[in-house]
């Protein structure tokens, strides 16, 4: 048998009964020696790798659907599907399958999987009885028909025979005709039998039957039959809902009648599966799997047909962004785009890429800026869903658009700032929408998904943009709720009342944004050093601040330079630690987690900032205020200090022991603080030993110099050597004498001040030529030492310029001693 190749998509049915796209390639049917038979092979068109290798078994049931699909099951709960690009390719492979199995290619099914006992019984059935004999389609025979349909469900062979009989005699339409008669006569018994019959026919799981049952002239009668469940006292009113309540709105007139019919059919079949029929877990494995496939491939076809209609999509986005469009019309348009994006998830990757690029070219992102600022909560929710599809598809595309936006005088018109303000003004008490938006912002600012970009500068450019134009909007609620001085408490209350009013009245985000920026520019003053210890008690505000802190903590972990600069400039950690006083423990833990991530970086720049600002004070106060309670806050604080001890962060250990050990030494249920004290003493001993070594070296060098100068002047050889050295090295000797005098003066000064100057080892000896080593005195040329002896060394000292800057800042803002509760 010769190979035939056709372009296909390979799908598998997952545990959630959804079809997963496994890739695109070319299919062939060929003999595989390893499998001992003719097999279907699919090789990826990208790299030629093997996507599928499936032997065509004589007992495997294959189904041909919608002219371009072949579906089958290889094992329990493992369904496969090939979606062909061309009908001719599907027909050719179908003929190969039927040829191997000895079936008629005119049929759309071959057979169902059967076990050994079923196969034995099938062999005993005479060939002439290849169909199930159906009773006449009459009112008096409905009970008999119902019993027949129910009885065959347990036998794959009989299910197949019944399906063929129903198709060959046009039986389905005759049954639906009886339904209309029974309903006119109010024949409840007959209607109950018809419910069992139609339900059983659906469980036959045959695509060919679905094509008949879900056609325009049959589907509403099928829904009607399913209303009369014998278990219900009164029938459901599904048809009334589908025809009167559920209204199909064409936001833009659809001229393609086939497309309109496909949309109606898909909605109604989805309703049957999700609402009318019980959940799939009630049935056997893979029951109604063909129904799931039917809906899935309908959606693929709808998206493809819409995407190919360029005039339709162009008109949709033109009206969506037109200022003259009414709000109700815009609401319908944005809901349509949302459903359109949801359907696109059924496309294979390359088609989905083309789909979203088409939306981007049509202006989906500028349109989102408009609709996310509308008052309608449903519209904003739909716009958020659309934005999430775009971010999940391509964060780089969204970032590129944001950076190319015209730089307006007010930053609040930027798309990311609109998203941030929608997060801040979420009216949901549980902040469900805010959580979703925070996740999207996190994806956008995550450097991990910037690394693979073809634009190597994307990370630097976008982060610079974000911290310049957006970070102040994100941190504004945090800064407002940790206001500096007492006079700002009224400002804080005003801010919280304004947010509540914004949420209660569903005010426009753009109207609120005017107040938002005016408020922070006029009310909050930078530079004050006193912090108001009162924290927000409103639960919704606390939740919002926790979300913001979670995002800032992510920034600390992933944005090394930008977030460090922002924290230092805004004194952000001090403001965050005010939240340690919150009555909401989860908010205090978020603040502590923020500090823990900063300390976890082991960056001395951060450490000096923490020490200078005395920022351990609110943490230790929280620990002492917590008392003997053994809770999450206690454990988190202890873990912070344990990390400092284990990692031996010397500067922080010295600061903690010097300033807080007296308050902490009584805590004995853990050894953390005693361990910090031990680390402190060990480092102090090492520094003391090092200092003593420097002193010994200095005394030894002084003695060597004195012996050299007091040596016997009558030694002729020595005089000759010294004379020759002076002649040969006049410059070096002169420099040495000057250095010696400077060192002597420095030593005297150090002795007077009770400090010793450390002198490094002497330079290599200089020996004159043609002289005996035994009779020649070596000349040491020491360098003038520069030693810092302040604060017996527990830390690495900063540069002189840093010390001068720190001294100036300390003079302007003297450090307070910690306020520790007993």
C-alpha positions, 0 to 999 in steps of 0.5 A, spaced: 500 500 500 503 506 497 503 512 502 498 518 502 500 524 506 495 529 508 495 535 512 492 534 519 491 536 526 492 531 532 487 531 538 487 527 544 481 528 549 483 529 556 480 528 563 476 534 563 473 531 556 476 537 552 480 536 546 488 538 547 491 540 540 498 535 540 500 539 533 500 539 526 503 534 521 502 530 515 498 523 516 500 517 512 498 509 512 504 504 511 506 498 514 510 498 520 514 492 522 514 493 529 507 493 530 506 488 525 500 491 521 498 497 517 498 504 521 497 511 521 503 515 522 503 523 523 509 527 523 510 534 525 511 539 519 516 543 523 521 538 525 519 531 522 518 528 529 513 523 530 506 525 533 502 519 532 503 512 531 497 508 531 496 501 528 489 500 524 486 494 528 480 490 526 476 491 532 477 499 533 471 503 532 473 509 527 468 514 526 468 519 520 465 526 522 463 533 518 467 530 512 474 532 515 474 529 522 476 521 524 475 520 531 477 513 535 478 510 541 485 506 542 484 504 550 479 506 555 478 513 556 483 515 551 480 518 545 484 521 538 482 525 533 485 527 526 482 534 523 484 534 516 485 540 512 482 538 506 476 533 505 480 529 499 485 527 504 480 525 510 476 521 504 483 517 502 485 515 509 478 513 511 478 508 505 485 506 507 482 504 514 475 501 511 480 497 507 484 494 512 477 493 516 473 490 510 468 495 511 464 499 506 467 506 506 460 509 504 459 508 512 461 514 517 462 508 522 466 502 522 464 498 529 465 499 537 470 496 541 468 489 543 471 484 548 472 477 547 465 474 549 462 480 545 466 478 539 464 470 540 457 472 540 458 477 534 461 471 530 455 467 531 450 472 528 448 470 521 450 475 516 443 476 514 441 479 520 446 485 520 440 490 523 436 491 529 429 490 527 425 496 529 418 496 531 413 500 527 413 507 529 406 508 532 404 511 539 402 504 541 409 501 540 413 507 544 414 503 550 417 497 546 421 502 542 423 505 549 425 498 552 429 496 545 433 502 546 435 501 553 437 494 552 442 495 547 446 500 551 450 495 554 452 491 548 457 495 543 455 491 537 447 492 538 448 499 539 452 499 533 446 495 529 441 500 532 444 506 530 445 503 523 437 501 523 435 508 526 439 512 520 437 507 514 429 508 515 429 515 517 426 513 524 429 519 528 424 524 524 418 519 525 419 519 532 419 526 533 413 527 529 410 522 534 412 527 540 408 533 537 402 528 537 403 526 544 404 533 546 398 535 542 394 530 546 397 531 553 399 524 553 404 524 558 405 516 558 407 517 551 412 523 552 415 519 558 417 514 553 419 518 548 424 521 553 427 515 555 428 513 547 431 520 545 436 520 551 438 513 549 439 515 542 444 520 545 447 515 549 449 511 542 454 516 541 454 517 534 456 523 530 451 521 524 445 521 529 447 527 532 447 531 525 440 529 524 438 530 531 441 537 531 439 540 525 434 546 525 428 542 523 429 537 529 433 540 535 427 543 538 423 537 538 429 533 541 429 539 547 422 538 548 422 530 548 428 531 554 423 536 558 419 530 560 423 526 565 419 521 568 422 523 575 419 530 575 413 532 577 412 538 572 416 538 565 422 543 565 421 549 560 427 548 556 424 550 549 421 557 552 428 559 555 431 557 548 426 561 544 424 567 548 429 568 554 435 567 550 436 572 545 441 571 539 443 578 538 447 580 532 452 586 534 453 586 527 449 583 521 451 576 519 450 575 512 453 568 512 447 564 513 451 558 514 455 561 519 449 564 523 446 557 523 452 554 526 452 559 531 445 557 533 446 550 533 452 550 537 449 554 543 443 549 543 447 543 543 452 546 548 445 547 552 443 540 552 450 538 554 451 542 560 444 543 562 439 538 560 443 532 560 446 529 567 454 531 568 458 526 564 461 523 571 454 519 572 455 515 566 460 510 563 467 512 561 467 516 554 459 516 554 457 522 550 465 523 548 462 524 540 457 530 543 463 533 546 467 533 539 461 535 535 461 542 540 469 543 539 469 542 532 463 547 531 467 552 535 473 551 531 469 552 524 465 558 527 472 562 529 475 560 522 469 563 518 469 569 522 476 570 522 476 570 514 470 575 514 475 581 514 469 586 513 465 583 519 471 584 524 473 591 521 466 593 523 466 590 530 472 594 532 470 601 528 464 601 532 467 599 539 472 605 539 467 610 536 465 615 541 458 616 538 457 608 539 451 608 545 453 604 551 448 598 550 451 597 543 458 597 546 456 592 551 454 587 546 460 588 542 465 587 548 461 581 550 461 578 543 469 579 543 469 576 549 466 570 546 470 570 540 476 570 544 473 564 548 472 560 542 479 561 539 482 557 545 479 551 540 484 553 535 491 550 534 497 554 536 499 557 529 492 559 528 491 562 535 497 566 533 494 569 527 487 570 530 490 574 536 495 578 531 489 580 527 485 582 533 491 586 535 492 589 528 484 591 528 485 595 535 483 591 540 488 594 546 486 601 544 479 599 545 480 595 551 482 602 554 475 605 553 471 599 555 475 598 562 473 605 563 466 604 563 461 605 569 458 598 567 461 592 571 459 587 566 462 591 561 469 592 565 468 584 567 468 582 560 474 587 558 478 584 563 477 577 561 479 579 554 485 582 557 487 576 560 486 572 554 491 577 550 496 577 556 496 569 556 497 569 549 503 574 548 505 579 554 510 582 549 505 584 545 501 588 550 508 591 553 510 593 546 503 597 545 503 600 552 510 603 551 508 605 544 502 609 547 503 617 546 505 620 553 500 624 555 500 629 561 496 625 565 499 618 566 492 615 568 490 614 561 495 609 560 492 602 559 496 599 565 494 605 569 487 603 567 488 596 569 491 598 576 485 603 578 480 598 576 484 593 581 484 599 586 476 600 585 474 593 585 467 593 588 467 585 590 468 585 597 472 579 596 476 583 591 475 577 586 477 582 580 482 585 583 486 578 584 485 576 577 488 583 575 494 583 580 495 576 576 495 579 569 500 585 572 505 580 575 505 576 568 507 583 565 512 585 569 515 578 570 522 578 567 522 571 565 517 572 560 522 577 557 528 573 556 526 569 550 524 576 546 527 577 540 528 584 542 533 584 547 532 591 550 525 589 552 526 588 559 530 594 561 526 599 557 519 596 559 521 596 567 524 603 566 517 605 563 513 601 568 517 604 574 517 611 571 509 612 569 506 606 573 509 604 580 506 611 583 499 609 581 500 602 584 503 604 591 498 610 592 493 606 596 499 603 600 502 610 601 496 613 603 494 608 608 501 609 612 501 617 612 506 620 615 504 625 621 498 625 625 495 631 621 494 626 615 489 621 619 484 626 616 487 625 609 487 617 610 480 617 612 478 622 606 481 617 601 478 611 604 471 614 604 472 616 597 474 609 595 468 607 598 464 612 595 467 610 588 465 603 589 458 604 592 456 608 586 460 604 581 463 611 579 467 612 573 474 610 573 476 616 569 472 620 574 475 617 580 482 617 577 482 625 577 481 625 584 486 620 585 492 624 582 489 630 585 489 627 592 496 624 592 499 630 589 496 635 594 495 632 600 501 627 601 507 631 603 514 627 602 519 628 607 516 628 614 519 623 619 514 621 623 509 615 622 502 615 624 501 608 627 494 607 626 493 602 620 487 601 616 482 597 620 477 596 613 477 589 611 477 590 604 482 596 604 487 591 608 485 586 602 487 591 597 494 593 601 495 585 601 495 584 594 499 590 593 504 588 597 504 581 594 506 584 587 511 589 591 514 583 594 515 579 587 518 586 584 523 585 590 525 578 588 525 579 580 527 587 579 534 588 582 536 595 580 529 598 579 525 596 585 531 598 590 532 605 587 524 606 588 525 603 595 530 608 597 527 614 594 520 613 597 523 610 604 518 604 602 520 599 607 519 604 613 512 605 610 510 598 609 512 596 616 507 601 619 502 595 617 505 591 622 500 594 627 494 592 623 489 588 627 489 584 620 494 578 621 494 577 614 496 584 612 502 584 618 505 578 615 505 581 608 509 587 611 513 582 614 514 578 608 516 584 604 522 585 609 524 578 609 525 578 601 529 584 602 533 581 607 534 574 603 537 578 598 543 579 603 545 586 599 549 590 604 546 596 600 539 594 603 542 592 610 545 599 611 538 602 609 535 598 614 540 599 620 540 607 618 533 607 619 532 603 625 527 598 621 527 592 626 524 596 631 517 595 629 518 588 627 521 587 634 515 591 637 510 586 634 514 580 637 514 583 644 506 585 643 505 578 641 507 575 647 507 568 649 502 566 643 505 561 639 502 563 632 504 564 625 506 571 626 511 569 632 514 563 627 515 568 621 518 573 625 523 568 629 524 565 622 527 572 620 532 572 625 534 565 624 535 566 617 540 572 619 543 568 624 544 562 619 547 566 614 551 570 618 549 577 616 554 581 620 552 588 619 545 586 621 547 581 627 551 587 630 545 592 629 540 587 633 545 585 638 547 592 640 540 595 640 535 590 642 538 584 645 536 586 652 529 586 650 530 579 647 534 576 651 529 573 656 526 569 650 528 562 651 523 558 648 528 558 641 535 559 641 535 564 635 537 570 639 542 567 644 545 564 637 545 571 635 549 574 641 554 568 640 555 570 633 556 577 635 561 575 640 565 570 636 566 576 631 568 581 636 573 576 638 576 575 631 576 583 630 580 583 637 585 578 635 586 581 629 587 588 632 592 585 637 596 582 631 597 588 628 599 591 634 605 586 635 607 587 628 607 594 629 612 593 635 616 588 632 617 593 626 619 599 631 624 594 634 628 592 627 628 600 625 631 602 632 636 596 632 638 598 625 640 605 626 643 604 633 648 599 629 656 599 630 658 606 626 665 603 626 664 597 622 668 599 616 665 594 611 658 597 614 660 604 612 662 602 605 656 598 604 651 604 607 655 609 603 654 605 597 647 604 598 646 612 599 650 613 592 646 607 589 639 609 592 639 616 594 631 617 592 629 611 595 633 612 602 630 619 602 623 617 601 624 612 606 627 617 611 621 621 610 616 615 611 619 613 617 619 620 620 611 620 618 610 613 621 614 615 628 609 621 628 603 617 627 605 612 632 606 617 637 599 620 636 596 613 636 599 611 643 597 618 645 590 616 643 590 609 646 590 606 639 595 602 635 597 603 628 597 597 624 603 597 619 603 592 614 609 587 613 616 590 610 618 591 603 623 586 600 630 587 603 635 591 598 642 588 598 648 592 595 652 588 589 659 585 591 657 585 599 657 579 603 650 578 606 652 577 613 655 583 614 650 587 610 644 590 614 637 589 610 633 596 609 626 595 609 621 600 606 615 600 609 609 604 606 605 609 610 599 605 613 592 608 613 588 604 618 581 605 620 580 604 627 573 606 629 568 601 631 572 595 633 570 592 626 564 588 626 562 590 619 565 592 613 566 599 613 563 604 607 567 608 603 569 615 606 564 618 601 559 614 604 561 615 611 561 623 610 554 622 607 551 618 612 554 623 618 550 629 614 544 625 614 545 623 621 546 630 624 539 632 620 535 626 622 538 623 629 536 616 630 531 615 636 532 609 641 527 603 639 520 603 643 520 596 646 514 594 650 516 590 656 
